[in-house]
Amino acid sequence: MDQIKLYNILRTDLEFSDDRAADFVSALGKTAERELDARIQMLATKSDFHSLDLKIEQYKSDTHKMIFLSGVVQFIAGFAKTNRSVALQIFAVS
């Protein structure tokens, strides 16, 4: 419907020939369609979100491991500082 209105405006108000008005409306439609296709291609799909969700879960797991390990290291460092001789015996056995 909008294409017909545009065609009529080009023909009557701007005095385009039939062929020229039709070509302009067709070219404008194709350009709009290409632009829409390009925008649709940029949208994320369900698989993109699933992949991102898996990566987030992996990072969360890795972060929890690092937090745990840093806590263990801090505990050992604090224990070694207060009980140096006991800590030396523990590490000598290992």
CNS distance restraints for C-alpha pairs under 8 A (distance, minus, plus):
assign (resid   1 and name CA) (resid   5 and name CA) 6.51 0.50 0.50
assign (resid   2 and name CA) (resid   6 and name CA) 6.14 0.50 0.50
assign (resid   3 and name CA) (resid   7 and name CA) 6.02 0.50 0.50
assign (resid   3 and name CA) (resid  25 and name CA) 6.40 0.50 0.50
assign (resid   4 and name CA) (resid   8 and name CA) 6.12 0.50 0.50
assign (resid   5 and name CA) (resid   9 and name CA) 6.22 0.50 0.50
assign (resid   6 and name CA) (resid  10 and name CA) 6.17 0.50 0.50
assign (resid   6 and name CA) (resid  25 and name CA) 7.01 0.50 0.50
assign (resid   7 and name CA) (resid  11 and name CA) 6.13 0.50 0.50
assign (resid   7 and name CA) (resid  21 and name CA) 5.69 0.50 0.50
assign (resid   7 and name CA) (resid  22 and name CA) 6.55 0.50 0.50
assign (resid   7 and name CA) (resid  25 and name CA) 6.42 0.50 0.50
assign (resid   8 and name CA) (resid  12 and name CA) 5.90 0.50 0.50
assign (resid   8 and name CA) (resid  13 and name CA) 7.90 0.50 0.50
assign (resid   9 and name CA) (resid  13 and name CA) 5.26 0.50 0.50
assign (resid   9 and name CA) (resid  14 and name CA) 6.74 0.50 0.50
assign (resid  10 and name CA) (resid  14 and name CA) 4.94 0.50 0.50
assign (resid  10 and name CA) (resid  15 and name CA) 6.18 0.50 0.50
assign (resid  10 and name CA) (resid  16 and name CA) 5.56 0.50 0.50
assign (resid  10 and name CA) (resid  21 and name CA) 5.77 0.50 0.50
assign (resid  11 and name CA) (resid  15 and name CA) 4.75 0.50 0.50
assign (resid  11 and name CA) (resid  16 and name CA) 4.73 0.50 0.50
assign (resid  11 and name CA) (resid  17 and name CA) 6.35 0.50 0.50
assign (resid  11 and name CA) (resid  18 and name CA) 6.79 0.50 0.50
assign (resid  11 and name CA) (resid  21 and name CA) 6.31 0.50 0.50
assign (resid  12 and name CA) (resid  16 and name CA) 7.43 0.50 0.50
assign (resid  16 and name CA) (resid  20 and name CA) 5.95 0.50 0.50
assign (resid  16 and name CA) (resid  21 and name CA) 5.58 0.50 0.50
assign (resid  17 and name CA) (resid  21 and name CA) 6.02 0.50 0.50
assign (resid  18 and name CA) (resid  22 and name CA) 6.09 0.50 0.50
assign (resid  19 and name CA) (resid  23 and name CA) 6.02 0.50 0.50
assign (resid  20 and name CA) (resid  24 and name CA) 6.13 0.50 0.50
assign (resid  21 and name CA) (resid  25 and name CA) 6.22 0.50 0.50
assign (resid  22 and name CA) (resid  26 and name CA) 6.06 0.50 0.50
assign (resid  23 and name CA) (resid  27 and name CA) 5.99 0.50 0.50
assign (resid  24 and name CA) (resid  28 and name CA) 6.05 0.50 0.50
assign (resid  25 and name CA) (resid  29 and name CA) 6.14 0.50 0.50
assign (resid  26 and name CA) (resid  30 and name CA) 6.21 0.50 0.50
assign (resid  27 and name CA) (resid  31 and name CA) 6.09 0.50 0.50
assign (resid  28 and name CA) (resid  32 and name CA) 6.17 0.50 0.50
assign (resid  29 and name CA) (resid  33 and name CA) 6.10 0.50 0.50
assign (resid  30 and name CA) (resid  34 and name CA) 6.14 0.50 0.50
assign (resid  31 and name CA) (resid  35 and name CA) 6.19 0.50 0.50
assign (resid  32 and name CA) (resid  36 and name CA) 6.15 0.50 0.50
assign (resid  33 and name CA) (resid  37 and name CA) 6.12 0.50 0.50
assign (resid  34 and name CA) (resid  38 and name CA) 6.15 0.50 0.50
assign (resid  35 and name CA) (resid  39 and name CA) 6.30 0.50 0.50
assign (resid  36 and name CA) (resid  40 and name CA) 6.14 0.50 0.50
assign (resid  37 and name CA) (resid  41 and name CA) 6.20 0.50 0.50
assign (resid  38 and name CA) (resid  42 and name CA) 6.61 0.50 0.50
assign (resid  39 and name CA) (resid  43 and name CA) 6.79 0.50 0.50
assign (resid  44 and name CA) (resid  48 and name CA) 5.84 0.50 0.50
assign (resid  44 and name CA) (resid  49 and name CA) 7.05 0.50 0.50
assign (resid  45 and name CA) (resid  49 and name CA) 6.52 0.50 0.50
assign (resid  46 and name CA) (resid  50 and name CA) 6.12 0.50 0.50
assign (resid  47 and name CA) (resid  51 and name CA) 5.99 0.50 0.50
assign (resid  48 and name CA) (resid  52 and name CA) 6.15 0.50 0.50
assign (resid  49 and name CA) (resid  53 and name CA) 6.01 0.50 0.50
assign (resid  50 and name CA) (resid  54 and name CA) 6.27 0.50 0.50
assign (resid  51 and name CA) (resid  55 and name CA) 6.35 0.50 0.50
assign (resid  52 and name CA) (resid  56 and name CA) 6.19 0.50 0.50
assign (resid  53 and name CA) (resid  57 and name CA) 6.22 0.50 0.50
assign (resid  54 and name CA) (resid  58 and name CA) 6.24 0.50 0.50
assign (resid  55 and name CA) (resid  59 and name CA) 6.21 0.50 0.50
assign (resid  56 and name CA) (resid  60 and name CA) 6.12 0.50 0.50
assign (resid  57 and name CA) (resid  61 and name CA) 6.18 0.50 0.50
assign (resid  58 and name CA) (resid  62 and name CA) 6.15 0.50 0.50
assign (resid  59 and name CA) (resid  63 and name CA) 5.95 0.50 0.50
assign (resid  60 and name CA) (resid  64 and name CA) 6.17 0.50 0.50
assign (resid  61 and name CA) (resid  65 and name CA) 6.31 0.50 0.50
assign (resid  62 and name CA) (resid  66 and name CA) 6.23 0.50 0.50
assign (resid  63 and name CA) (resid  67 and name CA) 6.14 0.50 0.50
assign (resid  64 and name CA) (resid  68 and name CA) 6.16 0.50 0.50
assign (resid  65 and name CA) (resid  69 and name CA) 6.12 0.50 0.50
assign (resid  66 and name CA) (resid  70 and name CA) 6.02 0.50 0.50
assign (resid  67 and name CA) (resid  71 and name CA) 6.20 0.50 0.50
assign (resid  68 and name CA) (resid  72 and name CA) 6.30 0.50 0.50
assign (resid  69 and name CA) (resid  73 and name CA) 6.17 0.50 0.50
assign (resid  70 and name CA) (resid  74 and name CA) 6.08 0.50 0.50
assign (resid  71 and name CA) (resid  75 and name CA) 6.06 0.50 0.50
assign (resid  72 and name CA) (resid  76 and name CA) 6.15 0.50 0.50
assign (resid  73 and name CA) (resid  77 and name CA) 6.04 0.50 0.50
assign (resid  74 and name CA) (resid  78 and name CA) 6.02 0.50 0.50
assign (resid  75 and name CA) (resid  79 and name CA) 5.95 0.50 0.50
assign (resid  76 and name CA) (resid  80 and name CA) 5.88 0.50 0.50
assign (resid  77 and name CA) (resid  81 and name CA) 6.09 0.50 0.50
assign (resid  78 and name CA) (resid  82 and name CA) 6.38 0.50 0.50
assign (resid  79 and name CA) (resid  83 and name CA) 5.73 0.50 0.50
assign (resid  79 and name CA) (resid  84 and name CA) 7.58 0.50 0.50
assign (resid  79 and name CA) (resid  87 and name CA) 7.15 0.50 0.50
assign (resid  80 and name CA) (resid  84 and name CA) 4.79 0.50 0.50
assign (resid  80 and name CA) (resid  85 and name CA) 7.93 0.50 0.50
assign (resid  80 and name CA) (resid  86 and name CA) 7.55 0.50 0.50
assign (resid  80 and name CA) (resid  87 and name CA) 5.15 0.50 0.50
assign (resid  80 and name CA) (resid  88 and name CA) 7.86 0.50 0.50
assign (resid  83 and name CA) (resid  87 and name CA) 6.09 0.50 0.50
assign (resid  84 and name CA) (resid  88 and name CA) 6.18 0.50 0.50
assign (resid  85 and name CA) (resid  89 and name CA) 6.36 0.50 0.50
assign (resid  86 and name CA) (resid  90 and name CA) 6.26 0.50 0.50
assign (resid  87 and name CA) (resid  91 and name CA) 6.24 0.50 0.50
assign (resid  88 and name CA) (resid  92 and name CA) 5.90 0.50 0.50
assign (resid  89 and name CA) (resid  93 and name CA) 6.29 0.50 0.50
assign (resid  90 and name CA) (resid  94 and name CA) 6.57 0.50 0.50
